[in-house]
Structure formats: C-alpha cells, structure tokens
Amino acid sequence: MKSSRQPEKKSGHIAENLRLYQGAREYFPALIEAIDSATGWVQMETYLFDVSGSGADVANALIRAAQRGVTVQVLVDGIGSSPLPLEWQEKIRSAKVQWCVYSPLTSTWTIFQPLAWRRLHRKLCVVDQRIMFCGGINVLDDLYDPNHGVLTEPRFDFAISSTGPLAIDAAEAVTLLWWRVQAGRSARQRHLSAAWDKFKAAGYGGRTTETLLPASPIKAGLNMPVAHAALVLRDNLRNRSSIEKSYLKAIGLAKTDIVIANAYFLPGGKLRRALTGAARRGVKVTVLLQGKYEYFMQYHASRPVYDALLKEGIEIHAYAKSFLHAKVAVIDGHWATVGSSNLDPLSLLLAREANVVIEGAAFANELRECLLNEVALQDCMIDQKTHFQRPVIKRFLDWFAYGVMRALLWVTGNRY
C-alpha cells in the first residue's frame, strides 16, 4: 500500500503476524500461549502487576517458564505495582523468576522528589526475541481494579502482537533498560565492579545489545495484508518527544478523519493546536475519553482543555460503561498507534513509554471499527452548551486541578 504518510521510524519494518487484542480477555490467552512456548527467554515490563483473577494466570505462566529453565525477567514500576502477597513472592523466588522494581519508593517522602515522578509506564513483553506484545494493558484482570474493586464491565483497552523485526527491536529496548536498572542498583549498593559490568552489558563500553540477545529463529509470517510498523519509545534522554512528534506529524497530514481513544487526556499546546487546526481544515475529529471518575487530577484537569476543542466542533465522547484505559488512535483509515502513552504530561514529558505506530489499512480499519462501535453504543457525546454551563463549583475544581498540574510541571522543569 502506497501512502504519503510514514510511521515515525526507529527502523522501517514489515509487521509480521500483526494482531490486535481488545482487553485482557483477548490479550492474556495469547500472551500466556507465547510464554508457555518459550524456550530461552521471556522479557516483560509493566507498570502494574496484580495477581488477582486472570493476572494470576499470567504470573503462573511466567513461573512455569522459569521452572523449565527459561530465563524470565520481569520489570515492574515502583509506584504502579504494590508488593506481591508473600505467598506469590515465595513462588517467584522459588521458580527463580528475575523480578526487579523500577525506581522503588524508598520512603514516603520520595514521592515529593521530582525525579521520582519519572516512572516506567511501558507494557512490553518479548518471548525468545520471536514475538513481542505492546499496548496499554497491565497485568491486571479486566473485571478488577485495585482502587475500586470488582467491575461490572470489562476495562476498555488494547494491545498488539507481532513477530519478526519488530520483536527484535522490542527485545533490544527491554534488554537495555533491564541492565541499566541492574547497573544502577549495583552502583547504589556500592558494588562498583558489578555496576561497571552491568553498565557495559547495557550497551556501553564498546558492546552492543546484539551480544546479549540469544539466537532465536524468526517464524515466517502468515498470509496477511501488508502493514509497516515501528516501535516508538519515549524516555528522558534522546527520545523525549518521540511519541508526541509521531502524533503531531500524523495529525498534521490528516485529510478525512481522526479517531482517538485516550484514558488521561491533557494535551499540551502543540497537540491542541494540531487537533483544532485539523478540525478547521474539515477533518472530522472524534475523541473517546474517560467518563468515569477515577483520579481527581486527571478527571478535573482535563476539563478546561475541552473548551477549545468543543468550540472547533471536535466531538468528545465520555466513556462511562467501565474504565477506559486505551491509548490508541486511527487517522485517515491507514495510520494507527497502539501503546502505553496517554496524551497527558506524565506520559509525554516524564514517563518511559512504548507505542507501536502502524501504517496499514487493514489493521487501522479494524481498530477504527472497534472505537466507532463503542462511540455509537455509548451515545455519550459531550454537549458544548451543557459543558459551558456546568456548575461553578465544578468549573472551579477543573481550573484548580489544571493550575496545580501546570505548577507541578514547572517544578520538574517542563513546559507544556
């Protein structure tokens, strides 16, 4: 398929065996099947790992893999993931699963240090450098929430899988971060020799990650429509704005329609101007956002942003059936992205994120249909008149939260 738009590239790849999963009920069986087939190496990163419900099925798959001699490395975020129950900690240790916490909170006061706000938010898993999974889905049961308990409807979220070169890119990214975290831990414990060895293993000192990746055959792709894809990473070094730029480029080239579903939506000035500019060009812009109250800051701080979007005729739909956790978009029926990055300051300015950007009509239209079906079923479009006439106390809370968010960004040295 020819197109003037190209994905933001780490390298140009044909996406082999590209698959879309809606929710953990579709995603976990595929993930577990891949882990159960592992012969050498399972690498996983997730913000939240919870062993309630189907999350235990994923944990048990990792334990089974480790017990049969597969190297299993799991990196979880120090804020997103609470400590596992003691019985699960013992299972993990006994199976020799390598479990590591990214930027753990060493005390209650750590959270007040700006550097502590830089979190691991990626959801990546790579099996034998053969198949990769990426998306917004944590290891968390679809019908359970750590803060709200049992849910009556499944969480709305997406992930993808792919084999081939995209899996190799993901394996390299996960390997680099794993060993950098290991090196940092050794340095903090003043094991300087071990830290230097791990620092070199992370790609420094003349070595590359190719020396760390185990040899693994790449299975042939199925007879599927061709799609090109790239893994786009966000960090606080060389890739500080990579995901935002991929959105800006695609929105700037949009000609017919933009469909976005995003859990925590507080786009900065560039993204807001790109969206309103597209609407002025006649592009239909549809945004599906979190309608249920989850967190004070995310809920209220986003409302003032709606003002400018609604004035330009952008449709905003508030998903309220369950918690919307998706971070996806489709543009002109052939550009799409699925990943972990929200369109808010934490994701775009502070957290480590991973999105896959895909150029392919078959995949894009599959995702687009999923999103527009939910929009039609929910019938939850925010009315411009009602929004601007919301009660004074709500408007006060909205602007208060927005101001606090901007102030916190100023403290971290970020402009948004």
C-alpha positions, 0 to 999 in steps of 0.5 A, a space after each residue: 500500500 502506497 501512502 504519503 504518510 510514514 510511521 515515525 521510524 526507529 527502523 522501517 519494518 514489515 509487521 509480521 503476524 500483526 494482531 490486535 487484542 481488545 482487553 485482557 480477555 483477548 490479550 492474556 490467552 495469547 500472551 500466556 500461549 507465547 510464554 508457555 512456548 518459550 524456550 530461552 527467554 521471556 522479557 516483560 515490563 509493566 507498570 502494574 502487576 496484580 495477581 488477582 483473577 486472570 493476572 494470576 494466570 499470567 504470573 503462573 505462566 511466567 513461573 512455569 517458564 522459569 521452572 523449565 529453565 527459561 530465563 524470565 525477567 520481569 520489570 515492574 514500576 515502583 509506584 504502579 505495582 504494590 508488593 506481591 502477597 508473600 505467598 506469590 513472592 515465595 513462588 517467584 523466588 522459588 521458580 527463580 523468576 528475575 523480578 526487579 522494581 523500577 525506581 522503588 519508593 524508598 520512603 514516603 517522602 520520595 514521592 515529593 522528589 521530582 525525579 521520582 515522578 519519572 516512572 516506567 509506564 511501558 507494557 512490553 513483553 518479548 518471548 525468545 526475541 520471536 514475538 513481542 506484545 505492546 499496548 496499554 494493558 497491565 497485568 491486571 484482570 479486566 473485571 478488577 481494579 485495585 482502587 475500586 474493586 470488582 467491575 461490572 464491565 470489562 476495562 476498555 483497552 488494547 494491545 498488539 502482537 507481532 513477530 519478526 523485526 519488530 520483536 527484535 527491536 522490542 527485545 533490544 529496548 527491554 534488554 537495555 533498560 533491564 541492565 541499566 536498572 541492574 547497573 544502577 542498583 549495583 552502583 547504589 549498593 556500592 558494588 562498583 565492579 558489578 555496576 561497571 559490568 552491568 553498565 557495559 552489558 547495557 550497551 556501553 563500553 564498546 558492546 552492543 545489545 546484539 551480544 546479549 540477545 540469544 539466537 532465536 529463529 524468526 517464524 515466517 509470517 502468515 498470509 496477511 495484508 501488508 502493514 509497516 510498523 515501528 516501535 516508538 519509545 519515549 524516555 528522558 534522554 534522546 527520545 523525549 518527544 518521540 511519541 508526541 512528534 509521531 502524533 503531531 506529524 500524523 495529525 498534521 497530514 490528516 485529510 478525512 478523519 481522526 479517531 482517538 481513544 485516550 484514558 488521561 487526556 491533557 494535551 499540551 499546546 502543540 497537540 491542541 493546536 494540531 487537533 483544532 487546526 485539523 478540525 478547521 481544515 474539515 477533518 472530522 475529529 472524534 475523541 473517546 475519553 474517560 467518563 468515569 471518575 477515577 483520579 481527581 487530577 486527571 478527571 478535573 484537569 482535563 476539563 478546561 482543555 475541552 473548551 477549545 476543542 468543543 468550540 472547533 466542533 471536535 466531538 468528545 465522547 465520555 466513556 462511562 460503561 467501565 474504565 477506559 484505559 486505551 491509548 490508541 488512535 486511527 487517522 485517515 483509515 491507514 495510520 494507527 498507534 497502539 501503546 502505553 502513552 496517554 496524551 497527558 504530561 506524565 506520559 509525554 514529558 516524564 514517563 518511559 513509554 512504548 507505542 507501536 505506530 502502524 501504517 496499514 489499512 487493514 489493521 487501522 480499519 479494524 481498530 477504527 471499527 472497534 472505537 466507532 462501535 463503542 462511540 455509537 453504543 455509548 451515545 455519550 457525546 459531550 454537549 458544548 452548551 451543557 459543558 459551558 454551563 456546568 456548575 461553578 463549583 465544578 468549573 472551579 475544581 477543573 481550573 484548580 486541578 489544571 493550575 496545580 498540574 501546570 505548577 507541578 510541571 514547572 517544578 520538574 522543569 517542563 513546559 507544556 
